[in-house]
Amino acid sequence: MSNEPQNQAPNLYASREPIFPRRVSGQFRNLKWILMAFTLGVYYLTPWIRWDRGASMPDQAVLVDLASRRFYFFWIEIWPHEFYFIAGLLIMAGLGLFLFTSALGRVWCGYACPQTVWTDLFILVERWVEGDRNARLRLHRQKKLDLRKIRLRITKWVLWLLIGVATGGAWVFYFTDAPTLLADLLAFQASPVAYTTIAILTLTTFVFGGFMREQICIYACPWPRIQAAMMDEETLTVGYREWRGEPRGKHRKSEDADQLGDCIDCMACVNVCPMGIDIRDGQQLACITCALCIDACDDVMAKIGKPRGLIDYLALSDETRERTGQAPRPIWRHVFRLRTMIYTALWSAVGIALVVALFVRQDIEVTVAPVRNPTFVTLSDGTIRNTYEVRLRNKNSRDSVFNISVRGDVSYYIELEGSPYQSIDVPADSTYLQRVYVLAPKGSAPAENDVTDLRIWVEDLSSGERAYKDTVFNGKANK
């Protein structure tokens, strides 16, 4: 029986024990290097890609323009009223995570999660400055604070801070013209918001990647708990073939060596794990499925002349089959099944819908709001006049001349406030509000009826593209 008081609350938080993963080589480690270089390259370099947007906008390929409430992605321009494109992309991202989790477990966490990518980068710097696992352990356990330890720690922290500054700087470059902002930052002429954002992201990157690492995944991130509901017995994930590895033993030349399993208890799988867990204990919340333990174990198996795969990607259904002597199912049977196919179909449907919506949208748009106070005005000659607020949106990168006309009863004619013509100039990439008067002569059908249908047309005289909006014309009837 435990000696702890029965009314003592359980400890739900364990103090962090620093983890010093050992360097490992193999196919999964190489894949992580490639993905880390790719994702970091995309993040840091994308704001510097140039794209001609005319004289009125920054020549930046990817830009979140908060001032103009616009999002630019190469040739695509998203306006505030088109937020459904962003919503669609978020839905696709969610479905993509569901798909990959259902098929390959926490593969996102192990290879592409920003916390994993930056932690890998910080560990690479730490290993470059202080040495591999054993050297870092000795430095950590060294109680004496000598000049060498101070020098190594300061060097490592300075490099981490530089990475943090680069990370925060790259983030703010997405929101304005990157070369211009960089010059303003270096000249200390940038907005305080820019400096504050960089400082916050520098601090969080430094702390999360350098000191909190696996704790972010275990305590702060909700994704490990959500993923448990999306994995089933057919999901491929990193596991230990306990029926092959047990009982463990190191003495391969002893008399009872033939009774031992393939695991020699070398702890290689534990020493390379960035989360500090032992995969041989079974599936755990902290496991991010990075598969570095597979590389480490395969290397050991090759040295002792045993087949690879003691630690491998496998499903729970494979365990049941292998324990009974059957061969595991092919990988494609785990990946291509009803659940993953449904996710793939939904993901594809959303993507196709977004592409179709992107190509059918117009470069000019019009909205019409009738002025209700008053609903109509009777002029001195008996003409009935209705007033409309017409909002014209020019999505082109050039100034355009828009012609406004009406369709309906032939007796209609229009007037534009502030202009003797039926056409107006609308600047590039802007919205223009124009008050329009639609008039119906005395005795005409629209003037004598209570409500008459009306369609207001807008035409870009440069390209011939047209847009319209249906509304109504209010007459006096028996009023």
C-alpha positions as CSV (number, residue, x, y, z in Angstrom):
1,M,0.0,0.0,0.0
2,S,1.3,3.5,-0.8
3,N,2.6,5.6,2.1
4,E,1.3,8.8,0.5
5,P,-1.6,10.5,2.2
6,Q,-4.9,9.5,0.5
7,N,-6.1,13.1,0.3
8,Q,-2.9,14.3,-1.5
9,A,-3.7,15.5,-5.1
10,P,-1.8,13.6,-7.8
11,N,1.0,15.4,-9.6
12,L,-0.1,16.1,-13.1
13,Y,3.1,17.7,-14.3
14,A,6.6,16.2,-14.3
15,S,9.6,18.4,-14.2
16,R,11.5,18.4,-17.5
17,E,14.5,16.2,-17.8
18,P,16.8,17.5,-20.5
19,I,17.0,15.2,-23.5
20,F,20.2,14.9,-25.6
21,P,19.4,12.7,-28.6
22,R,22.3,11.0,-30.4
23,R,23.0,11.6,-34.0
24,V,21.7,8.8,-36.3
25,S,21.8,8.1,-40.0
26,G,19.3,6.2,-42.1
27,Q,16.5,6.6,-44.6
28,F,14.1,8.3,-42.2
29,R,16.7,10.7,-40.8
30,N,17.6,11.6,-44.4
31,L,13.9,12.2,-45.2
32,K,13.7,14.5,-42.1
33,W,16.8,16.4,-43.3
34,I,15.2,16.9,-46.7
35,L,11.8,18.0,-45.4
36,M,13.5,20.3,-42.8
37,A,15.5,22.1,-45.5
38,F,12.4,22.3,-47.8
39,T,10.1,23.7,-45.1
40,L,12.6,26.2,-43.7
41,G,13.5,27.3,-47.2
42,V,9.9,27.9,-48.1
43,Y,9.3,29.9,-44.9
44,Y,12.4,32.1,-45.1
45,L,12.6,32.7,-48.8
46,T,9.0,33.0,-50.0
47,P,8.7,36.7,-49.0
48,W,11.6,37.5,-51.3
49,I,10.1,36.1,-54.4
50,R,9.2,39.0,-56.7
51,W,6.0,39.3,-58.8
52,D,5.0,42.3,-60.9
53,R,1.8,43.8,-59.5
54,G,1.9,47.2,-61.2
55,A,2.8,50.6,-59.8
56,S,0.2,50.6,-57.0
57,M,1.2,47.4,-55.2
58,P,4.4,45.9,-53.8
59,D,6.0,43.4,-56.3
60,Q,5.8,40.5,-53.9
61,A,4.6,37.1,-54.9
62,V,3.0,36.2,-51.5
63,L,1.7,39.1,-49.5
64,V,-0.9,39.6,-46.8
65,D,-1.9,43.2,-47.2
66,L,-3.8,44.1,-44.1
67,A,-4.1,47.8,-45.0
68,S,-5.9,47.0,-48.2
69,R,-7.5,43.8,-46.8
70,R,-6.1,41.7,-49.6
71,F,-4.1,38.5,-49.9
72,Y,-1.8,37.9,-52.8
73,F,-0.5,34.5,-53.9
74,F,1.5,34.8,-57.1
75,W,-1.3,35.4,-59.8
76,I,-4.1,34.9,-57.3
77,E,-5.7,37.8,-55.5
78,I,-8.1,37.2,-52.6
79,W,-10.4,40.1,-51.6
80,P,-12.2,40.3,-48.2
81,H,-15.5,39.1,-49.5
82,E,-13.8,36.0,-51.0
83,F,-12.7,34.7,-47.6
84,Y,-14.4,31.4,-48.6
85,F,-11.1,30.6,-50.4
86,I,-9.2,30.8,-47.2
87,A,-11.9,28.8,-45.4
88,G,-11.6,26.2,-48.1
89,L,-7.8,26.0,-47.8
90,L,-8.2,25.5,-44.0
91,I,-10.8,22.7,-44.6
92,M,-8.3,21.1,-47.0
93,A,-5.5,21.4,-44.5
94,G,-7.8,19.7,-41.8
95,L,-8.8,16.9,-44.2
96,G,-5.2,16.4,-45.2
97,L,-4.2,16.0,-41.5
98,F,-7.1,13.5,-41.0
99,L,-6.0,11.6,-44.1
100,F,-2.3,11.3,-43.2
101,T,-3.1,10.5,-39.6
102,S,-5.5,7.8,-40.6
103,A,-2.9,6.2,-42.9
104,L,0.4,6.9,-41.2
105,G,-0.3,8.1,-37.6
106,R,1.5,11.2,-36.4
107,V,3.5,11.6,-39.5
108,W,2.8,15.3,-39.5
109,C,4.2,15.7,-36.0
110,G,7.3,13.7,-36.9
111,Y,8.2,15.4,-40.1
112,A,6.5,18.7,-40.9
113,C,5.2,20.3,-37.7
114,P,6.9,23.7,-37.1
115,Q,7.8,22.7,-33.5
116,T,9.5,19.6,-34.8
117,V,11.3,21.4,-37.6
118,W,12.7,24.2,-35.5
119,T,13.6,21.8,-32.7
120,D,15.5,19.7,-35.2
121,L,17.3,22.9,-36.3
122,F,18.1,23.8,-32.7
123,I,19.4,20.3,-31.9
124,L,21.6,20.5,-35.0
125,V,23.1,23.8,-33.8
126,E,23.5,22.3,-30.3
127,R,25.3,19.2,-31.6
128,W,27.5,21.4,-33.8
129,V,28.6,23.6,-30.8
130,E,28.7,21.1,-27.9
131,G,29.2,17.7,-29.6
132,D,27.1,14.6,-29.9
133,R,25.0,13.0,-27.1
134,N,27.9,11.9,-24.8
135,A,29.7,15.2,-25.0
136,R,26.5,17.1,-24.2
137,L,25.7,14.9,-21.3
138,R,29.1,15.4,-19.8
139,L,28.7,19.2,-20.2
140,H,25.2,19.1,-18.6
141,R,26.4,17.0,-15.6
142,Q,29.5,19.2,-15.1
143,K,28.9,21.2,-11.9
144,K,31.9,23.5,-12.4
145,L,31.1,26.5,-14.4
146,D,34.4,27.0,-16.2
147,L,35.2,29.2,-19.2
148,R,34.7,26.4,-21.7
149,K,31.2,25.7,-20.5
150,I,30.3,29.4,-20.5
151,R,31.8,29.8,-24.0
152,L,29.9,26.9,-25.4
153,R,26.6,27.9,-23.8
154,I,26.8,31.5,-24.9
155,T,27.7,30.5,-28.5
156,K,24.8,28.1,-28.6
157,W,22.3,30.6,-27.2
158,V,23.5,33.4,-29.5
159,L,23.0,31.1,-32.5
160,W,19.5,30.2,-31.3
161,L,18.7,33.9,-30.9
162,L,19.8,34.6,-34.4
163,I,17.6,31.8,-35.7
164,G,14.7,33.3,-33.6
165,V,15.3,36.8,-35.1
166,A,15.4,35.3,-38.6
167,T,12.1,33.5,-37.8
168,G,10.3,36.6,-36.5
169,G,11.7,38.7,-39.3
170,A,10.6,36.3,-42.0
171,W,7.1,36.4,-40.5
172,V,6.7,40.2,-40.7
173,F,8.0,40.2,-44.2
174,Y,4.8,38.4,-45.3
175,F,2.7,41.5,-44.4
176,T,4.5,44.2,-46.4
177,D,7.2,44.6,-49.1
178,A,10.1,42.6,-47.7
179,P,13.1,44.7,-49.1
180,T,11.5,48.0,-48.0
181,L,10.7,46.7,-44.5
182,L,14.2,45.2,-44.1
183,A,15.7,48.6,-45.0
184,D,13.4,50.3,-42.5
185,L,14.2,47.8,-39.8
186,L,18.0,48.2,-40.2
187,A,17.5,52.0,-40.1
188,F,15.3,51.8,-37.0
189,Q,12.5,53.5,-39.0
190,A,10.0,50.6,-39.1
191,S,6.7,50.5,-37.2
192,P,6.8,49.6,-33.5
193,V,4.4,46.8,-34.4
194,A,7.1,45.2,-36.6
195,Y,9.8,45.3,-33.8
196,T,7.3,44.0,-31.2
197,T,6.2,41.1,-33.4
198,I,9.8,40.2,-34.2
199,A,10.7,40.3,-30.5
200,I,7.8,38.1,-29.5
201,L,8.5,35.5,-32.2
202,T,12.2,35.6,-31.4
203,L,11.5,34.9,-27.7
204,T,9.0,32.1,-28.4
205,T,11.2,30.4,-31.0
206,F,14.2,30.6,-28.6
207,V,12.2,29.2,-25.6
208,F,10.1,26.6,-27.5
209,G,13.0,25.2,-29.6
210,G,15.7,25.5,-27.1
211,F,14.2,24.7,-23.7
212,M,10.7,23.4,-23.9
213,R,11.0,21.1,-27.0
214,E,9.1,17.9,-26.2
215,Q,7.0,19.7,-23.5
216,I,5.2,21.7,-26.1
217,C,4.2,18.4,-27.8
218,I,3.1,16.8,-24.5
219,Y,1.5,19.6,-22.6
220,A,0.7,22.5,-25.0
221,C,-0.4,20.8,-28.2
222,P,-3.9,19.3,-28.4
223,W,-3.1,17.3,-31.6
224,P,-1.7,14.1,-29.9
225,R,-5.0,13.7,-28.1
226,I,-7.1,14.5,-31.2
227,Q,-5.2,12.0,-33.3
228,A,-6.1,9.1,-30.9
229,A,-9.6,9.4,-32.2
230,M,-8.5,9.2,-35.9
231,M,-6.2,6.1,-35.6
232,D,-7.5,2.6,-35.8
233,E,-6.0,-0.9,-36.0
234,E,-5.1,-0.5,-39.7
235,T,-3.1,2.7,-39.1
236,L,0.6,2.4,-39.8
237,T,2.7,3.8,-36.9
238,V,6.1,3.1,-35.4
239,G,6.0,0.0,-33.2
240,Y,8.2,-2.6,-31.6
241,R,7.9,-6.3,-32.5
242,E,7.9,-7.5,-28.9
243,W,7.2,-11.1,-30.0
244,R,10.5,-11.1,-31.9
245,G,12.6,-9.0,-29.6
246,E,11.8,-10.5,-26.2
247,P,13.4,-11.6,-23.9
248,R,16.1,-9.1,-24.2
249,G,19.7,-9.9,-23.5
250,K,23.3,-8.7,-24.3
251,H,25.2,-11.9,-23.7
252,R,25.0,-13.4,-27.2
253,K,27.7,-16.0,-26.4
254,S,26.2,-17.4,-23.3
255,E,24.7,-20.9,-23.0
256,D,21.1,-19.7,-23.2
257,A,21.7,-17.2,-26.0
258,D,19.4,-19.2,-28.3
259,Q,16.5,-18.4,-26.0
260,L,17.0,-14.7,-26.2
261,G,15.1,-12.4,-28.6
262,D,16.7,-10.1,-31.2
263,C,16.7,-7.1,-28.9
264,I,20.2,-6.8,-27.2
265,D,18.9,-3.9,-25.0
266,C,21.5,-1.5,-26.4
267,M,19.2,1.5,-25.8
268,A,20.1,2.9,-29.2
269,C,16.3,3.5,-29.9
270,V,16.0,5.5,-26.7
271,N,19.2,7.5,-27.2
272,V,18.2,8.8,-30.6
273,C,14.6,9.7,-29.6
274,P,14.0,13.5,-29.5
275,M,11.1,12.8,-27.0
276,G,13.2,10.6,-24.7
277,I,10.8,7.7,-24.7
278,D,11.3,3.9,-25.0
279,I,9.3,2.7,-28.0
280,R,9.6,-0.8,-26.6
281,D,7.1,0.2,-23.9
282,G,4.4,0.4,-26.5
283,Q,2.5,3.3,-28.0
284,Q,2.8,6.5,-26.0
285,L,1.3,10.0,-26.1
286,A,4.8,11.5,-26.4
287,C,5.8,9.5,-29.6
288,I,5.8,11.8,-32.6
289,T,6.4,8.9,-35.1
290,C,9.7,10.5,-36.4
291,A,11.0,6.9,-37.0
292,L,14.6,7.7,-35.9
293,C,14.4,4.7,-33.6
294,I,13.8,2.6,-36.7
295,D,17.1,3.9,-38.2
296,A,19.0,3.3,-35.0
297,C,17.6,-0.3,-34.5
298,D,18.1,-1.3,-38.2
299,D,21.8,-0.2,-37.8
300,V,22.2,-2.4,-34.8
301,M,20.5,-5.3,-36.4
302,A,22.8,-5.1,-39.4
303,K,25.8,-5.2,-37.1
304,I,24.7,-8.3,-35.2
305,G,23.5,-10.1,-38.3
306,K,19.8,-10.0,-37.6
307,P,17.0,-8.9,-40.1
308,R,15.8,-5.3,-40.0
309,G,12.3,-4.4,-38.8
310,L,12.5,-5.1,-35.0
311,I,11.2,-1.6,-34.7
312,D,9.3,-0.6,-37.8
313,Y,6.1,0.9,-39.2
314,L,3.3,-1.5,-38.5
315,A,-0.4,-1.7,-37.7
316,L,-2.1,-3.3,-34.8
317,S,-3.7,-5.8,-37.2
318,D,-0.2,-6.8,-38.4
319,E,0.7,-7.6,-34.8
320,T,-2.1,-10.0,-34.5
321,R,-1.2,-11.7,-37.8
322,E,2.5,-11.9,-37.1
323,R,2.0,-13.4,-33.6
324,T,0.1,-16.3,-35.3
325,G,2.8,-16.8,-37.9
326,Q,1.1,-15.0,-40.8
327,A,2.7,-12.5,-43.1
328,P,1.8,-8.8,-42.5
329,R,-0.5,-7.1,-45.0
330,P,1.1,-5.1,-47.8
331,I,1.6,-1.4,-46.9
332,W,-0.8,-0.3,-49.7
333,R,-3.6,-2.3,-48.0
334,H,-3.3,-0.1,-44.9
335,V,-3.1,3.1,-46.9
336,F,-5.7,2.5,-49.5
337,R,-8.8,1.5,-47.5
338,L,-12.4,2.9,-47.2
339,R,-11.6,5.5,-44.5
340,T,-8.6,7.0,-46.3
341,M,-10.4,6.9,-49.6
342,I,-13.3,8.9,-48.1
343,Y,-10.9,11.5,-46.8
344,T,-9.2,11.7,-50.2
345,A,-12.5,12.1,-52.0
346,L,-13.6,14.9,-49.6
347,W,-10.2,16.6,-49.9
348,S,-10.2,16.4,-53.7
349,A,-13.8,17.7,-53.8
350,V,-13.0,20.8,-51.8
351,G,-9.9,21.4,-53.9
352,I,-11.7,21.1,-57.2
353,A,-14.5,23.4,-56.0
354,L,-11.9,26.0,-55.0
355,V,-10.2,25.8,-58.4
356,V,-13.5,26.1,-60.3
357,A,-14.5,29.1,-58.1
358,L,-11.1,30.7,-58.8
359,F,-11.4,30.4,-62.6
360,V,-15.1,31.4,-62.9
361,R,-14.9,34.5,-60.8
362,Q,-15.0,37.9,-62.5
363,D,-12.4,40.6,-62.5
364,I,-15.2,43.2,-62.0
365,E,-18.0,43.0,-59.5
366,V,-20.9,45.2,-58.6
367,T,-23.3,45.5,-55.6
368,V,-26.4,47.6,-55.6
369,A,-28.1,49.0,-52.5
370,P,-31.4,51.1,-53.1
371,V,-31.6,54.2,-51.0
372,R,-34.7,53.7,-48.9
373,N,-35.2,57.2,-47.4
374,P,-37.1,58.2,-49.5
375,T,-37.9,55.2,-51.7
376,F,-38.5,57.5,-54.6
377,V,-38.7,61.2,-55.5
378,T,-41.3,62.8,-57.8
379,L,-39.7,65.6,-59.9
380,S,-41.5,68.7,-61.0
381,D,-42.3,67.2,-64.4
382,G,-43.8,64.0,-62.9
383,T,-40.7,61.9,-63.5
384,I,-40.1,59.2,-60.8
385,R,-36.5,59.0,-59.6
386,N,-34.9,56.1,-57.5
387,T,-31.5,56.4,-56.0
388,Y,-29.0,53.5,-55.7
389,E,-25.6,53.1,-54.0
390,V,-23.6,51.2,-56.6
391,R,-20.3,49.7,-55.4
392,L,-17.9,48.9,-58.2
393,R,-14.9,46.6,-57.6
394,N,-12.1,46.6,-60.1
395,K,-9.8,43.6,-59.5
396,N,-7.5,44.4,-62.4
397,S,-4.0,45.7,-61.9
398,R,-4.8,48.6,-64.3
399,D,-7.2,51.5,-64.1
400,S,-10.5,50.9,-65.9
401,V,-13.4,52.9,-67.3
402,F,-16.8,51.4,-66.2
403,N,-19.9,52.1,-68.1
404,I,-23.2,51.9,-66.1
405,S,-26.5,51.1,-67.8
406,V,-29.9,49.7,-66.9
407,R,-32.0,47.0,-68.5
408,G,-35.8,46.7,-68.1
409,D,-38.5,49.0,-69.4
410,V,-37.2,51.0,-72.4
411,S,-38.3,54.3,-70.7
412,Y,-35.7,54.1,-68.0
413,Y,-32.7,56.4,-68.2
414,I,-29.9,57.0,-65.7
415,E,-27.8,59.8,-64.3
416,L,-24.6,59.5,-62.3
417,E,-24.0,61.9,-59.4
418,G,-21.0,64.2,-60.1
419,S,-20.7,63.1,-63.8
420,P,-22.5,64.1,-67.0
421,Y,-21.6,60.8,-68.5
422,Q,-22.6,57.2,-67.9
423,S,-19.0,56.0,-67.4
424,I,-16.6,56.6,-64.6
425,D,-12.9,55.8,-63.9
426,V,-12.2,53.2,-61.3
427,P,-8.6,52.8,-60.1
428,A,-6.8,49.5,-60.2
429,D,-7.3,47.1,-57.3
430,S,-9.9,49.2,-55.6
431,T,-13.5,49.6,-54.8
432,Y,-15.4,52.7,-55.9
433,L,-18.8,53.9,-54.5
434,Q,-21.0,55.7,-57.0
435,R,-24.5,57.1,-56.5
436,V,-26.7,56.3,-59.4
437,Y,-30.1,57.8,-60.2
438,V,-32.6,55.8,-62.3
439,L,-35.5,57.8,-63.7
440,A,-38.8,56.8,-65.3
441,P,-40.9,59.5,-67.1
442,K,-44.4,60.3,-66.0
443,G,-46.9,57.9,-67.4
444,S,-44.5,55.1,-68.1
445,A,-45.1,51.6,-66.6
446,P,-42.3,51.8,-64.0
447,A,-43.5,55.2,-62.8
448,E,-47.1,54.1,-62.4
449,N,-46.4,50.6,-60.9
450,D,-45.7,50.0,-57.3
451,V,-42.5,47.8,-57.9
452,T,-40.8,47.0,-61.2
453,D,-37.9,44.7,-61.8
454,L,-34.6,46.4,-62.7
455,R,-31.2,45.2,-63.7
456,I,-28.1,47.4,-63.5
457,W,-25.2,46.5,-65.8
458,V,-21.5,47.4,-65.5
459,E,-19.1,47.0,-68.4
460,D,-15.4,47.4,-68.5
461,L,-14.8,49.4,-71.7
462,S,-11.2,48.2,-71.9
463,S,-11.8,44.4,-71.8
464,G,-15.6,44.2,-72.5
465,E,-16.1,42.2,-69.4
466,R,-19.6,42.7,-67.8
467,A,-21.3,42.2,-64.5
468,Y,-24.9,42.9,-63.3
469,K,-27.0,43.1,-60.3
470,D,-30.8,42.7,-60.1
471,T,-32.8,45.2,-58.0
472,V,-36.3,46.9,-58.1
473,F,-37.6,50.3,-59.1
474,N,-40.2,51.8,-56.9
475,G,-43.0,53.8,-58.5
476,K,-45.8,55.9,-57.0
477,A,-48.7,53.7,-58.0
478,N,-51.7,54.9,-55.9
479,K,-49.6,56.6,-53.3
